């Protein structure tokens, strides 16, 4: 069964009285070369355990199952779970779990205690929550390889002076990299914009426990991105402008800078010197 064929996809959807749900960002991959790029980016091998989010009809899942030792696929859509029972019937190393990925706990699954890689084709609305969840979870993946909207990928991987709060949130925990751009024509139905494959490699040096103060300062700095850093920090950290300016200058930062110009190390320096 060729799951990259629009004809096959349409037949499966019709058979199970299912449809591509725009609200869930369902666009099915119809270019086999993109599948190969994802597997190469994740370096999937016979020793790997894989967590896949949103397998849809199982196009990527089949390829993962051919190369990995184990695949746990989390699918929210009930109709898609029915379709997966057919398309994955020949793969004994795949477990399909009908659940919301944001509620899934790797420690209470077949992945418990195992190193694993997270691979997913993520719709826009869930991209940021999924990345944050699995970078912060106690039993996180050793690598994330994700297909996301091209603009989102660029925002995640950007460097100063164009940082966003999303970029800071990801780069605090990990090193992201764009692997390849993917045309919207590689999907059916075709979305309105192009996508990109990104690899995110956690650094395992920072934990959720230590992130509270960090993100308190970052959110204060980005509260009104077009305004100067000193003004944002003063207002949102409830400190006088003079105190904030002195604090910034001690960290070799200009009070008139904007939050987008700061590096991760700049933010860390600020947080580490905040109490003093």
C-alpha contacts under 8 A as a table, 3 or more apart, distances in Angstrom:
res1	aa1	res2	aa2	distance
1	X	8	X	7.53
1	X	87	X	7.82
2	X	5	X	5.73
2	X	8	X	6.64
3	X	6	X	7.76
3	X	8	X	6.16
3	X	9	X	6.31
3	X	30	X	7.44
3	X	57	X	7.65
3	X	58	X	7.62
3	X	59	X	5.43
4	X	8	X	7.61
4	X	9	X	7.47
4	X	28	X	7.84
4	X	29	X	6.20
4	X	30	X	3.96
4	X	31	X	6.21
4	X	32	X	6.66
4	X	59	X	6.80
5	X	8	X	5.22
5	X	9	X	6.28
5	X	30	X	6.01
6	X	9	X	4.97
6	X	10	X	6.05
6	X	30	X	6.89
6	X	188	X	6.64
7	X	10	X	5.20
7	X	11	X	6.20
8	X	11	X	5.05
8	X	12	X	6.18
9	X	12	X	5.20
9	X	13	X	6.17
9	X	57	X	7.89
10	X	13	X	5.15
10	X	14	X	6.07
11	X	14	X	5.13
11	X	15	X	6.02
12	X	15	X	5.06
12	X	16	X	6.33
12	X	83	X	7.06
13	X	16	X	5.43
13	X	17	X	5.84
13	X	18	X	4.64
13	X	19	X	5.71
13	X	83	X	7.95
14	X	17	X	4.90
14	X	18	X	6.12
14	X	19	X	7.62
15	X	18	X	7.66
16	X	79	X	6.73
16	X	82	X	7.39
16	X	83	X	6.87
17	X	79	X	7.70
18	X	79	X	5.91
18	X	80	X	7.59
20	X	26	X	5.37
20	X	27	X	6.82
20	X	189	X	7.86
21	X	24	X	5.40
21	X	25	X	6.37
21	X	26	X	5.48
22	X	25	X	4.81
22	X	26	X	5.87
23	X	26	X	7.74
24	X	123	X	6.77
25	X	122	X	7.93
25	X	123	X	4.79
25	X	124	X	7.08
25	X	125	X	7.89
26	X	56	X	7.64
26	X	123	X	7.14
27	X	187	X	5.72
27	X	188	X	5.46
27	X	189	X	5.56
27	X	190	X	6.70
27	X	191	X	6.83
28	X	56	X	7.53
28	X	187	X	5.23
28	X	188	X	5.08
28	X	189	X	6.83
29	X	32	X	7.88
29	X	59	X	7.30
29	X	186	X	5.95
29	X	187	X	4.49
29	X	188	X	6.45
30	X	186	X	5.46
30	X	187	X	5.33
30	X	188	X	6.56
31	X	34	X	5.69
31	X	35	X	7.16
31	X	186	X	5.22
31	X	187	X	7.31
32	X	35	X	5.14
32	X	36	X	6.61
33	X	36	X	5.10
33	X	37	X	6.43
34	X	37	X	5.00
34	X	38	X	6.34
34	X	182	X	7.46
34	X	186	X	7.97
35	X	38	X	5.21
35	X	39	X	6.37
35	X	60	X	6.40
35	X	63	X	7.51
36	X	39	X	5.20
36	X	40	X	6.10
37	X	40	X	5.07
37	X	41	X	6.00
37	X	180	X	7.89
38	X	41	X	5.11
38	X	42	X	6.24
38	X	145	X	7.07
38	X	197	X	7.09
39	X	42	X	5.21
39	X	43	X	5.85
39	X	44	X	5.61
39	X	64	X	7.29
40	X	43	X	4.79
40	X	44	X	6.78
41	X	145	X	6.95
41	X	179	X	7.07
41	X	199	X	6.99
42	X	117	X	7.61
42	X	119	X	7.79
42	X	143	X	7.39
42	X	144	X	7.67
42	X	145	X	6.03
42	X	199	X	7.57
44	X	48	X	6.35
44	X	64	X	7.39
44	X	67	X	6.28
44	X	68	X	6.09
45	X	48	X	5.56
45	X	67	X	5.48
45	X	68	X	5.23
45	X	69	X	7.66
46	X	67	X	5.66
46	X	68	X	4.58
46	X	69	X	5.11
47	X	68	X	6.36
47	X	69	X	5.65
48	X	68	X	5.11
48	X	69	X	5.58
48	X	70	X	6.77
48	X	116	X	6.53
48	X	117	X	7.39
49	X	68	X	6.34
49	X	69	X	5.91
49	X	70	X	4.72
49	X	71	X	5.96
49	X	72	X	7.93
49	X	111	X	7.42
49	X	114	X	7.58
49	X	115	X	7.03
49	X	116	X	4.84
49	X	117	X	6.48
50	X	64	X	7.71
50	X	68	X	7.11
50	X	70	X	6.08
50	X	71	X	4.69
50	X	72	X	6.18
50	X	116	X	5.47
50	X	117	X	4.97
50	X	118	X	5.93
50	X	119	X	7.01
51	X	71	X	5.89
51	X	72	X	4.89
51	X	73	X	5.92
51	X	74	X	7.65
51	X	116	X	6.86
51	X	117	X	6.11
51	X	118	X	4.78
51	X	119	X	6.22
52	X	55	X	6.45
52	X	61	X	7.42
52	X	71	X	7.05
52	X	72	X	6.16
52	X	73	X	4.65
52	X	74	X	6.22
52	X	118	X	5.92
52	X	119	X	4.97
52	X	120	X	5.36
53	X	73	X	5.88
53	X	74	X	4.94
53	X	75	X	6.51
53	X	101	X	6.58
53	X	118	X	7.74
53	X	119	X	6.82
53	X	120	X	5.05
53	X	121	X	7.27
53	X	122	X	7.63
54	X	73	X	7.16
54	X	74	X	5.89
54	X	75	X	4.93
54	X	76	X	7.09
54	X	120	X	6.59
54	X	121	X	6.81
54	X	122	X	7.23
55	X	58	X	5.13
55	X	59	X	7.24
55	X	60	X	6.85
55	X	61	X	6.19
55	X	73	X	6.32
55	X	74	X	7.01
55	X	75	X	6.20
55	X	120	X	7.54
55	X	121	X	7.83
56	X	59	X	7.52
56	X	75	X	6.98
56	X	80	X	5.63
56	X	81	X	7.87
56	X	84	X	7.58
57	X	80	X	5.94
57	X	81	X	7.97
57	X	83	X	5.94
57	X	84	X	5.60
57	X	87	X	7.00
58	X	61	X	4.73
58	X	62	X	5.96
58	X	84	X	6.00
58	X	87	X	6.41
58	X	88	X	6.88
59	X	62	X	5.74
59	X	63	X	7.12
60	X	63	X	5.30
60	X	64	X	6.23
61	X	64	X	5.05
61	X	65	X	6.04
61	X	71	X	7.60
61	X	73	X	7.58
61	X	88	X	7.97
62	X	65	X	5.12
62	X	66	X	6.35
62	X	88	X	6.79
62	X	91	X	7.63
63	X	66	X	5.17
63	X	67	X	6.71
64	X	67	X	5.42
64	X	68	X	5.77
64	X	71	X	7.08
65	X	68	X	5.38
65	X	69	X	7.10
65	X	70	X	6.78
65	X	71	X	6.21
65	X	91	X	6.73
65	X	93	X	6.54
65	X	94	X	6.62
68	X	71	X	7.04
69	X	93	X	6.60
70	X	93	X	5.04
70	X	94	X	6.10
71	X	93	X	6.22
71	X	94	X	4.72
71	X	95	X	6.30
72	X	94	X	5.86
72	X	95	X	4.87
72	X	96	X	6.04
72	X	97	X	7.30
72	X	110	X	7.59
72	X	111	X	7.83
73	X	94	X	7.20
73	X	95	X	6.09
73	X	96	X	4.77
73	X	97	X	6.05
74	X	96	X	6.04
74	X	97	X	4.92
74	X	98	X	6.03
74	X	99	X	6.06
74	X	100	X	7.27
74	X	101	X	6.21
75	X	78	X	7.77
75	X	80	X	7.19
75	X	81	X	6.50
75	X	96	X	7.08
75	X	97	X	6.20
75	X	98	X	5.10
75	X	99	X	5.92
75	X	100	X	7.04
75	X	101	X	7.54
76	X	80	X	7.95
76	X	81	X	7.86
76	X	98	X	5.50
76	X	99	X	5.02
76	X	100	X	5.22
76	X	101	X	7.42
77	X	80	X	5.27
77	X	81	X	6.39
77	X	98	X	7.39
78	X	81	X	5.12
78	X	82	X	6.56
78	X	98	X	7.13
79	X	82	X	5.14
79	X	83	X	6.43
80	X	83	X	4.94
80	X	84	X	6.07
81	X	84	X	5.04
81	X	85	X	6.40
81	X	96	X	7.38
81	X	98	X	6.75
82	X	85	X	5.27
82	X	86	X	7.14
83	X	86	X	5.42
83	X	87	X	6.35
84	X	87	X	4.97
84	X	88	X	5.53
84	X	89	X	7.71
84	X	96	X	7.78
85	X	88	X	5.76
85	X	89	X	5.81
86	X	89	X	5.30
87	X	90	X	7.74
88	X	91	X	5.42
88	X	94	X	7.50
89	X	92	X	7.44
91	X	94	X	5.96
99	X	103	X	7.32
99	X	104	X	6.91
100	X	103	X	5.46
100	X	104	X	6.51
101	X	104	X	5.04
101	X	130	X	7.51
102	X	129	X	7.43
102	X	130	X	6.44
102	X	133	X	7.14
105	X	108	X	5.53
105	X	109	X	6.89
106	X	109	X	5.27
106	X	110	X	7.57
106	X	111	X	5.73
106	X	112	X	5.87
106	X	139	X	6.47
106	X	140	X	7.76
107	X	111	X	6.61
107	X	112	X	4.32
107	X	113	X	6.88
107	X	139	X	6.30
108	X	111	X	7.67
108	X	112	X	6.07
109	X	112	X	5.56
111	X	114	X	5.39
111	X	115	X	7.65
111	X	116	X	7.22
112	X	139	X	7.84
113	X	139	X	7.70
115	X	141	X	6.61
115	X	142	X	6.50
116	X	140	X	7.98
116	X	141	X	5.19
116	X	142	X	6.05
116	X	143	X	7.53
117	X	141	X	5.06
117	X	142	X	5.70
117	X	143	X	5.00
117	X	144	X	5.97
117	X	145	X	7.84
118	X	141	X	5.92
118	X	142	X	7.96
118	X	143	X	6.27
118	X	144	X	4.70
118	X	145	X	6.33
118	X	146	X	7.92
119	X	144	X	5.88
119	X	145	X	4.91
119	X	146	X	5.66
120	X	145	X	6.72
120	X	146	X	4.97
120	X	147	X	6.26
121	X	146	X	5.77
121	X	147	X	4.47
121	X	148	X	6.45
122	X	126	X	6.67
122	X	127	X	5.75
122	X	146	X	6.84
122	X	147	X	5.92
122	X	148	X	5.52
123	X	126	X	5.92
123	X	127	X	6.30
123	X	148	X	6.68
123	X	149	X	7.63
124	X	127	X	5.37
124	X	128	X	8.00
124	X	148	X	6.88
124	X	149	X	6.56
125	X	128	X	7.56
126	X	129	X	5.55
126	X	130	X	6.01
127	X	130	X	5.43
127	X	131	X	6.27
127	X	148	X	7.09
128	X	131	X	5.28
128	X	132	X	6.12
128	X	166	X	7.41
129	X	132	X	5.23
129	X	133	X	5.95
130	X	133	X	5.12
130	X	134	X	6.20
131	X	134	X	5.48
131	X	135	X	6.06
131	X	170	X	7.45
132	X	135	X	5.25
132	X	136	X	6.07
132	X	169	X	7.38
132	X	170	X	7.05
133	X	136	X	5.33
133	X	137	X	5.90
134	X	137	X	5.14
134	X	140	X	5.38
134	X	141	X	6.95
135	X	140	X	6.01
135	X	141	X	7.61
135	X	170	X	7.86
135	X	173	X	6.55
135	X	174	X	7.78
135	X	202	X	6.95
136	X	140	X	7.05
136	X	173	X	8.00
136	X	207	X	6.53
136	X	208	X	5.29
137	X	140	X	5.30
137	X	208	X	7.59
141	X	144	X	6.66
141	X	202	X	7.84
142	X	201	X	6.74
142	X	202	X	6.39
143	X	199	X	7.19
143	X	200	X	6.02
143	X	201	X	4.98
143	X	202	X	6.57
144	X	199	X	5.66
144	X	200	X	4.99
144	X	201	X	6.47
145	X	197	X	6.93
145	X	198	X	5.67
145	X	199	X	4.45
145	X	200	X	6.35
146	X	197	X	5.58
146	X	198	X	5.34
146	X	199	X	6.48
147	X	195	X	6.61
147	X	196	X	5.59
147	X	197	X	4.49
147	X	198	X	6.43
148	X	152	X	6.59
148	X	153	X	6.30
148	X	195	X	5.49
148	X	196	X	5.60
148	X	197	X	6.53
148	X	198	X	7.56
149	X	152	X	5.25
149	X	153	X	6.29
149	X	193	X	7.16
149	X	194	X	6.25
149	X	195	X	4.19
149	X	196	X	6.04
150	X	153	X	5.10
150	X	154	X	6.29
150	X	181	X	6.95
150	X	182	X	7.95
150	X	193	X	7.53
150	X	194	X	5.60
150	X	195	X	4.20
150	X	196	X	4.80
151	X	154	X	5.13
151	X	155	X	6.25
151	X	195	X	7.74
152	X	155	X	5.02
152	X	156	X	6.18
153	X	156	X	5.15
153	X	157	X	6.25
153	X	178	X	6.80
153	X	196	X	6.35
153	X	197	X	7.74
153	X	198	X	6.64
154	X	157	X	5.28
154	X	158	X	5.86
154	X	178	X	7.66
155	X	158	X	5.37
155	X	163	X	7.44
155	X	164	X	6.65
155	X	166	X	6.98
155	X	167	X	6.02
156	X	164	X	7.77
156	X	166	X	6.02
156	X	167	X	4.27
156	X	168	X	7.93
156	X	170	X	6.77
156	X	171	X	7.84
156	X	176	X	7.09
157	X	167	X	6.31
157	X	176	X	5.63
157	X	177	X	6.06
157	X	178	X	7.08
158	X	162	X	6.43
158	X	163	X	5.92
158	X	164	X	7.92
158	X	167	X	6.56
159	X	162	X	5.90
159	X	163	X	5.62
159	X	263	X	7.38
160	X	163	X	5.23
160	X	260	X	6.34
160	X	261	X	4.82
160	X	262	X	6.01
160	X	263	X	5.96
161	X	260	X	5.50
161	X	261	X	3.79
161	X	262	X	6.78
162	X	260	X	5.12
162	X	261	X	6.14
163	X	167	X	5.98
163	X	168	X	6.90
163	X	259	X	7.59
163	X	260	X	4.32
163	X	261	X	6.40
163	X	262	X	7.27
163	X	263	X	7.77
164	X	167	X	5.11
164	X	168	X	6.35
164	X	260	X	5.93
165	X	168	X	5.05
165	X	169	X	6.01
165	X	218	X	7.46
165	X	219	X	7.47
165	X	222	X	6.79
166	X	169	X	5.01
166	X	170	X	6.31
167	X	170	X	5.33
167	X	171	X	5.89
168	X	171	X	5.13
168	X	172	X	5.77
168	X	264	X	6.54
169	X	172	X	5.58
169	X	173	X	7.30
169	X	215	X	7.97
170	X	173	X	5.70
170	X	174	X	5.97
170	X	175	X	7.69
170	X	176	X	7.58
171	X	174	X	4.84
171	X	175	X	5.69
171	X	176	X	6.93
171	X	264	X	7.14
172	X	206	X	7.59
172	X	264	X	6.43
173	X	202	X	5.81
173	X	203	X	6.01
173	X	204	X	7.09
173	X	205	X	7.54
173	X	206	X	6.07
173	X	207	X	7.76
174	X	200	X	6.22
174	X	201	X	5.29
174	X	202	X	4.01
174	X	203	X	5.09
174	X	204	X	7.83
175	X	200	X	5.60
175	X	201	X	5.17
175	X	202	X	6.38
175	X	203	X	7.13
176	X	198	X	6.83
176	X	199	X	5.68
176	X	200	X	4.22
176	X	201	X	6.34
177	X	198	X	5.53
177	X	199	X	5.31
177	X	200	X	6.39
178	X	181	X	7.77
178	X	196	X	6.95
178	X	197	X	6.08
178	X	198	X	4.40
178	X	199	X	6.46
179	X	196	X	7.37
179	X	197	X	5.40
179	X	198	X	5.31
179	X	199	X	6.69
180	X	196	X	5.65
180	X	197	X	5.28
180	X	198	X	7.28
181	X	194	X	7.42
181	X	195	X	6.01
181	X	196	X	4.20
181	X	197	X	6.33
182	X	186	X	6.97
182	X	194	X	5.95
182	X	195	X	4.92
182	X	196	X	5.18
182	X	197	X	7.25
183	X	186	X	5.62
183	X	193	X	7.88
183	X	194	X	4.87
183	X	195	X	6.30
184	X	187	X	5.87
184	X	190	X	5.57
184	X	191	X	5.74
184	X	192	X	6.90
184	X	193	X	5.82
184	X	194	X	4.51
184	X	195	X	6.61
185	X	188	X	7.48
185	X	190	X	5.71
185	X	191	X	7.97
186	X	190	X	7.33
187	X	190	X	4.96
187	X	191	X	7.15
188	X	191	X	7.73
191	X	194	X	7.44
203	X	206	X	7.33
204	X	207	X	7.31
206	X	210	X	6.72
206	X	211	X	7.58
207	X	210	X	5.47
207	X	211	X	6.52
208	X	211	X	5.06
208	X	212	X	7.35
209	X	212	X	6.72
210	X	213	X	7.09
210	X	214	X	7.46
211	X	214	X	5.07
211	X	215	X	6.05
212	X	215	X	5.56
212	X	216	X	6.15
213	X	216	X	5.04
213	X	217	X	6.40
213	X	271	X	6.71
214	X	217	X	5.51
214	X	218	X	6.26
214	X	267	X	7.36
214	X	268	X	7.00
214	X	271	X	5.83
215	X	218	X	4.78
215	X	219	X	5.76
216	X	219	X	5.42
216	X	220	X	6.25
217	X	220	X	5.08
217	X	221	X	6.21
217	X	233	X	7.45
217	X	237	X	7.57
217	X	267	X	7.79
217	X	271	X	6.83
218	X	221	X	5.06
218	X	222	X	6.21
218	X	267	X	7.02
219	X	222	X	5.14
219	X	223	X	5.79
220	X	223	X	5.16
220	X	232	X	6.05
220	X	233	X	5.38
220	X	236	X	5.22
220	X	237	X	6.63
221	X	224	X	7.50
221	X	225	X	7.48
221	X	229	X	5.74
221	X	230	X	8.00
221	X	232	X	5.35
221	X	233	X	5.31
221	X	236	X	7.96
221	X	258	X	7.97
221	X	259	X	5.59
222	X	225	X	4.85
222	X	229	X	7.91
222	X	232	X	7.23
222	X	259	X	5.69
222	X	260	X	7.75
223	X	232	X	6.32
223	X	236	X	7.74
224	X	227	X	5.62
224	X	232	X	6.65
225	X	228	X	7.74
225	X	258	X	6.76
225	X	259	X	6.40
225	X	260	X	7.26
226	X	258	X	6.91
227	X	231	X	7.02
227	X	232	X	6.84
227	X	258	X	6.46
228	X	231	X	5.56
228	X	232	X	6.50
228	X	255	X	6.95
228	X	256	X	5.05
228	X	257	X	5.60
228	X	258	X	4.92
228	X	259	X	7.51
229	X	232	X	5.27
229	X	233	X	6.11
229	X	255	X	5.89
229	X	256	X	6.11
229	X	257	X	5.57
229	X	258	X	4.90
229	X	259	X	5.70
230	X	233	X	5.28
230	X	234	X	5.93
230	X	241	X	6.70
230	X	244	X	6.05
230	X	245	X	6.13
230	X	248	X	7.74
230	X	255	X	4.87
230	X	256	X	6.51
230	X	257	X	7.82
231	X	234	X	5.21
231	X	235	X	6.14
231	X	241	X	6.92
232	X	235	X	5.38
232	X	236	X	6.04
233	X	236	X	5.30
233	X	237	X	5.51
233	X	238	X	7.77
233	X	239	X	7.60
233	X	244	X	6.90
234	X	237	X	5.54
234	X	238	X	5.68
234	X	239	X	4.86
234	X	240	X	5.71
234	X	241	X	5.42
234	X	244	X	6.00
235	X	238	X	5.40
235	X	239	X	6.86
236	X	239	X	7.92
239	X	243	X	6.41
239	X	244	X	6.59
240	X	243	X	5.25
240	X	244	X	6.36
241	X	244	X	5.17
241	X	245	X	6.08
242	X	245	X	5.18
242	X	246	X	6.19
243	X	246	X	5.26
243	X	247	X	6.20
244	X	247	X	5.01
244	X	248	X	6.15
244	X	255	X	7.94
245	X	248	X	5.12
245	X	249	X	6.10
245	X	255	X	5.56
246	X	249	X	5.19
246	X	250	X	6.18
247	X	250	X	5.25
247	X	251	X	6.61
247	X	270	X	7.70
247	X	273	X	7.87
247	X	274	X	7.62
248	X	251	X	5.17
248	X	252	X	6.45
248	X	253	X	5.03
248	X	254	X	6.54
248	X	255	X	6.12
248	X	270	X	7.41
249	X	252	X	4.91
249	X	253	X	5.17
249	X	254	X	6.23
249	X	255	X	7.15
250	X	253	X	7.42
251	X	266	X	7.63
251	X	269	X	6.75
251	X	270	X	6.72
253	X	257	X	7.36
254	X	257	X	5.41
257	X	261	X	6.84
258	X	261	X	5.79
258	X	262	X	7.63
259	X	262	X	5.72
262	X	265	X	7.97
262	X	266	X	5.69
262	X	267	X	6.82
263	X	266	X	5.05
263	X	267	X	6.56
264	X	267	X	5.21
264	X	268	X	6.23
265	X	268	X	4.91
265	X	269	X	6.06
266	X	269	X	5.14
266	X	270	X	6.30
267	X	270	X	5.07
267	X	271	X	6.19
268	X	271	X	5.11
268	X	272	X	6.02
269	X	272	X	5.17
269	X	273	X	6.24
270	X	273	X	5.30
270	X	274	X	5.86
271	X	274	X	5.02
272	X	275	X	7.56
273	X	276	X	5.56
